[in-house]
Each structure stands twice: as C-alpha cells, then as structure tokens.
Amino acid sequence: MEKYRNKILEGNCVEVMKKFDDNFIDLTLTSPPYDNLRTYKGFVFPFEEIAQELYRITKEGGIVVWVVNDATIKGSETGTSFKQALYFNEIGFNLHDTMIFQKTNPIPQIYRKRYNGIFEYMFVFSKGKVKTHNPIKIDCLHAGLQLNGTTYKNYSKGEQKRGKMAKPVKKQKIKGNIWEYVVGKKKEDQAAKGHPAPFPMALARDHINSWTNEGDLVLDPMNGSGTTCLSALQLGRDYVGIDMSKEYCELAKSRIEEFEQQPRLFREESTAYNNV
Ligand SMILES: C[S@@+](CC[C@H](N)C(=O)[O-])C[C@H]1O[C@@H](n2cnc3c(N)ncnc32)[C@H](O)[C@@H]1O
C-alpha cells in the first residue's frame, strides 16, 4: 500500500481505488463533476461505485467531505447533491454535517426570478463515530460580558430545566458550519488556473486541519489541479490524488513540485493568508 502514498495517479478513480486496502484513508476531500455542468478532459462518473469504494477504503472513524452543487435544468435544480448525500447514508456512512461553502465573489447571474447562487454544499460523512475533530475556533463578539442574574433557562425559554447562572461570555467559540472563501483571487489559488473549478486552498486547509492529524492520509479521488493533495502536504499529512485527466495530473504534480522546492516561502505566505 505504501506505493500509493504521496502519489498523483492517473485513471478512473473507481478502478484505482479498487487497488487500495480496506480501511486505508483517514480523510477524503473531493468535489465531483456537477451534473455535467463543465466539460473536463472527458470523464465517466459512476457515482454509486465511487461511493461504495470510498466506504470500503475509509478507516473506521474517518471522514469523506463531498463538495457539490446542482445544475438547473429546464427551470428546476436537479437535486443530485441531496440524492448523492442520501445514497452515502444508505450505504453506511453517517451524514455527520451538512456544511455550506459560501463564495464572497460569486459569479453574477442573469435575472431568472431567483436569487444569486452563492454557495455549494459540503456534505461531511463519517464512517462510524468521528475519530478526529480539531475544531476551528473564532473570537466571541461579546467576550467577557457578564450576564448578571441570567440563567441558561432564560436563553432557552424554559424548555431546558436548567436554573444555573450563566457564566461570562467565553473568549472563543467553535466556528459555525457556513464557511466563506474568495474564489480564485488569492496568489496561492492562481497556480491552479489551468483547471476550471479548483477549491480555494484555504477551504482544503480548513477541512484537513479539522478532520486529520499530522501523518494521516488524505485522498482526493477527483483531484483536478491537486489542491487537496498540495494542502495535505503543506500541513504534514500524506496524500493520494487521482484524476482521469493526464493534463490535470501534470498540473497537480507541478504545483506539488513547486512547493517542494520552496517550502519556506509557502509558510510565510500561508501565515499571511490565514490572517486575512
Ligand atoms: C470539480 S473537479 C475537481 C477540482 C479539484 N477539487 C481542484 O481543486 O482542482 C472534478 C475533477 O474530477 C475529474 N473526474 C471526473 N470523473 C472522474 C473519475 N471517474 N475518476 C477520476 N477523476 C474524475 C475531472 O477530470 C475533474 O478534474
């Protein structure tokens, strides 16, 4: 199995994943082709087989993050994203969290009697009980505020039978499940521009940090420009990337090689990005 570690593999992901052992992967972070919205370099997409292979190769307690959206066909959203989420659930995964990837710079839409689509789903599936969660924390707006005379009961309108006095507001809290990113604008994301739909690097970093520890193995079976694998490498995780397109595999390899030649530069840049 070691021969697949830290490799970008060209091929149909179902066929490649069949070569992997059971319980091999800690985290899969991936984004499938959305309802044929884009033409990649020619692909076949056997969704159900992909989901089944992912279940087999995911470690107990491991996670699959499936970033997806629907096409609108003849006036109706297809609902493919939900159908896929329910299928993952049917074959044994827990639907652990339905998260939202909100774009701060969405593509403007022509008016079609609906609001501008500014998000994609990030379905988080777990195989059994989640084994790793390193939650991202954010500052509380009212840190330190004392709520004199307030009980938890006041907050919950009496539904919870808790009369305990509320503590001062904490400094930090766990981030919510709507995550906002700018798409394609940051310098680190520009390197993926040979691909039509790369993830923001920051999105990949946030999931990898949340669901894995250093040394864990991260998979992207529809790897595209290699954002997941590059982020995993930068964060001290191992990676496996698979894509049907030779051209995208070359792009992913070149991004990884560039990082390997200048890791110090990355550290300075990513610290700056995380502070934005
Ligand atoms: C939405 S893109 C992924 C982009 C990627 N997250 C990134 O950051 O660049 C989907 C990718 O899936 C690949 N693909 C589609 N069907 C595939 C299959 N059956 N096996 C492997 N790759 C496939 C396409 O070539 C395309 O690059």
The ligand as an ORCA input file, in Angstrom:
! r2SCAN-3c Opt
* xyz 0 1
  C     -14.729     19.605     -9.726
  S     -13.251     18.999    -10.413
  C     -12.186     18.881     -9.005
  C     -11.338     20.106     -8.777
  C     -10.391     19.993     -7.597
  N     -11.117     19.981     -6.332
  C      -9.343     21.105     -7.577
  O      -9.152     21.749     -6.551
  O      -8.734     21.348     -8.620
  C     -13.634     17.325    -10.782
  C     -12.493     16.511    -11.394
  O     -12.914     15.154    -11.465
  C     -12.249     14.530    -12.544
  N     -13.006     13.283    -12.797
  C     -14.270     13.154    -13.253
  N     -14.657     11.855    -13.244
  C     -13.606     11.154    -12.744
  C     -13.388      9.772    -12.468
  N     -14.327      8.863    -12.701
  N     -12.190      9.401    -11.951
  C     -11.215     10.319    -11.710
  N     -11.375     11.644    -11.960
  C     -12.549     12.052    -12.468
  C     -12.269     15.591    -13.643
  O     -11.220     15.373    -14.566
  C     -12.067     16.883    -12.813
  O     -10.713     17.287    -12.789
*
